[in-house]
């Protein structure tokens, strides 16, 4: 068990909950968008271990275009993670960094992921959280499995016959995950892979209220992957952030000594997902997969990128005034 835990610590995409029995959740977020951008979906497998000892596995399915979400509950025995790799079975459904196989009421199919883009590992920083990966008693931990990849496969949805499945070939995908006891009481999160020139670009950003040892701080992480270069802005890199929220818009600015990332996120229609509170899946969050992200990246005062992200995921959750 100790070796398995150590291996997981250095591989954030792996299952992290070995030995946990209460007040714990873990879930992976698979976003897939078809090549014609007519279908945008998110699949979220995971587990919930409640404080009273009750346990269950789940798969949430969000249809971003239809603005619908479903929560499929499973017995905890249906959740079977690998000890050596990121491979997870939930009943007859399979999830990994290479593919997903779905066998759920109203939806089935198989999608393979090509040319995945994992978050680069560094000495003392196994994932997007940097050295915070080793800080104990964190309420919520975050990981990036793949910033960007291409899709190959098909889905049958809502009783459509196998002769008329949804073709996902040439589409784009993104995978991340969270684990801990609860989602933050307030946070902003956004992500997009779809930009004007159809290049291999990906952006993810988040700011959250983070309690720790009786106090709290406002933490933030962002990764902008452009032309095989990753621009990182985070609490642990010494970057600064500015956040403004007004009506349906979120303005987020990150500044480092040489680079500056400006984002104006505009909310779109969405659906309600279930979120964890002390391991219990009883919270509610609103997520859109139809948001847009107007972005500008400057380096040494010169604009090196400007564009608008489509099919963007956007969540603005909790009492976000504390983030400002």
N, C-alpha and C positions, 0 to 999 in steps of 0.2 A: 504493500500500500504506500509506503514512504517513497519508494522509487517512482511509482505512478504519479504521486503528488508532485514530486520534483520535476518530472518530465512535463507535467501539465503546466507548472509555473513558467517554464521556459517556452511553452507553446500555448499562447492564450486561446488559439482556436480550439484546442482540445477541451474535453469536459473537465471542469474544475472542481466539481462538487463531491469528490471522493470522501467518504466518511461523514458527510453532512446528513443530518436527519430532521432538523427543524429550522424554521426561520431562514429559508434559503430558496432562491430561484436561480435558474439559468436558462437562457434562451438565445437562439441564433436567428438572425434576420436575413432572409433571402429575398432580394428584390429582383424581379425579372420584367423586362420590357421588350415586346416584340419589335421586329425590325420596322414594321409600318407604324409603330407607336400607337396602335389601336388597342393594345392590351398592356396594362401595367399592373402587376400583382406582387404581393409580398406573402411569403410563407414563413411562419415563426414557430418552430418546434421548441419544446422546453419542458422543464419540470417545476413544480411548486411544492415545497415542503413547509407546511404550516406549523405554527407554534404549538398547536394542540396535538401534533403528531400525524395529522392527516396528510396524505401525499397523493399527488396525481401527476401524470404527464399530460401534455396538451400539444395541439397544433392549431395556431390561428391562421386563417386565410383571409387576406384582404384583396378585394377587387377594386383597384384604384380608379378605374373608369366608371364602374357601376356604383361606386361609393357604398360598398357593402362589406361586411366582415362577419366571419363565422368563427366560433370557438369550439373545437373538437376536443373533448375530454377523454383521457385514457387511464386505465389502471396503471399504477406506477411500475408494475412488472413489465409493461409494454415498452418502457424506456430502457434501451440497451446501448450504452456507449462503449466505444473501444478504449482499451487502456493505453494503446500505443499510437493511435492516429485520431484525427478528427473524422470519426465515422459514428453516426448515431442512427439507431433504428427506433421508431415510435410505431409500434404495431407493425403493419405491413409497409410503412413509409420509411424511406431511407434518405439521409442527408449527409453530405460530405463537401469538401472543397472542390470535388471534381464533378459531382452530379447530385440530382435529387430524383427520387422515384416516389410518386404519389398514388395512393389508393384510398381516397376519402369519399364520403357521400357527396355526389355532385361534381367531383373533380378527380381526374386521374391522368397519369402520363409520366414521361421521363424527359429530363432536360440535362444535357451535359454542358460543362463549362470549359471553354478553350482559352488558353493564354491568360490564366489568372494572374493577378497582380497583388501579391501579399504585401503587407506593411513590412518594410525592411527591419531586420533585427540588428541591434548594435550591442556592444559590450555593456552590460548593466541596464539594457533597455530592450526587453523581449518583444514589446509591442507598442501600440500608440500611447499608452500611459507612461512610457519612459520609466524612470526609476520609481514612480508611484506604484508600479506593478508589485513592488516588494513592501509597500506600506501596509501594515495590518489594520484591521477594523474599519476598512472602507465600506460604506453603505452600498455602493454600486461600482462595479468595475466594467471597463469597456475594452473591446478588442475588434480589430479589423481583420477579417479573413481574406478578402479580396476587394481591392479598390475598383477593379474593372475587369471584365472578361466578356467573351462572346458566348452566345447561347446556340445550342444545337439540340433540337427535339421538338416535341409537340405535347399539347394538353387537350384533353377532352373535358369540357365544362358544361355543367347544367344539363346533363342528359343528351348532349350532342353525340351523334353516332360516331363510331370510330372512323368512318369514311369522311367525316368533316371536322377533323380536329383543328385546333389553333396551332398554326405553324410558328415556332419560336426561333427557327433558323436565322442567324444573322442578327438576332437581338442582342441586348446588352444587359449585364447583370452586376450585382454588388452584394457582398456578404459582410455582415458584422455581427457582434454578439454582446450580451450583457450578463453579469452574474453578481450575486450578493444577497442582501436581505430585502432591499426596496429600491424602486426607482427614486431619484431625487424629488424632493417636495416641490421644486420649481426648476425648469430647465427649458432650453431652446435647442432643437436639433434640426439639421437640414442636410440634404445630400442630393447630388445629381451626377449622372454620367452623360447627359445629352446636351451638347453645346452646338453652336451655330455651324461650325465647320465639320461636324461629324467625326472629329479626331478622337484619339484615345485619351480622353480627359476625364478626371473624376474629382469631385470636391465633397468633403464631409466636414461639418463644423458643429460644435456643441458647446454650450455654456450652462453650468449647473450650480445649484446650491449644494455644497458638500459638507455634511456634518462629520466631525472627527474629534474624538476624545473630549466631548462636552462643549466643544466650540464648533466653528464652521468657517468655511472660506468659499469664495466663488471661483470655481475652477473652469478651465476651458481647454479644448483641444480642437485642432483643425489640421487637415491634410489636403493639399491641393496638388494633384498629380498632373503634370503638364509636360508633354514631350519627353517622357521617361525620367523626369526630374520631380522629386517630391519636395514641396515647400511646406514646412512644418511650423505651426504656431501653437504654443501650449503654455500653460502655467509654468511647467518645469523648464521651458526653453528661455524664460525671461521675457517673453513677448508681453505686450499690453493689449487690452481689448477695450472697445467701446460698443455699447449696446443700447439701441433705442427701439421701442415697440410702440406702434401707433396703429390702431384699428386693425387692418388686415396686412400690415407691413412690419417687417423686422429688419432693422439696419444693424449690421455687425461689421466692425472694423478691427482687424488685427495688425499690430505694428511690431516689427523687429528692427534692429539697427539698420539693415539694408533693404528690407522688403516690407511691403504693406499690401494687405488683402482687404478689399472693400466688397461687401455683399449687401444687396438689397433684396430680401426675400418677400415675395407676394403670395399670400395664402390662396389656395384653391379649394374646391369642394372636397370633402373627405369622408371618413368613416370612423366609428368608435372602436378602439381596441381595448383589451383588458390588460391591466398592468399590475405588477406585484407590490404588495405592502406587507412587510415582515413575512415574506414567503407566501402570503395569501393573494391569489389572483382576484382581487376585489376592487382595484382601482380602475379608473376610466380615463383614457386619453384620446384626443382627436388627432388623426393623422390624415394628411392629404398626400396623394401621389400626382396631383395636378398643379402643384405650386411652381413658381418660376424664381430663378436666382439670377439677378443681374450682378455681374462680377467684374472686378477690375483688379489686376495684379501689377504692382509697381516694384521695380528693383533699382536702387540708387536713383530714385526720383523719376525714372523712365517707365512709361507704360509698356509692359511686355505681353499683356493679355487683356482682352476685353470681350465679353460675350455673355450670353444669357442661357442658363441651364433650364431645360424643360423636363417634364415628368419628374419633378423634384419631390422628394419626401420632405415634409415639414411638420414639426410638432412644436407647439408653444403650450407648455403644460404647467399647471400650478399657479401660485402667486408670484408671477414673474417680476413683480416690482422689486423683490429682494435681489434680483440679478443686476438691476440698473445702478 
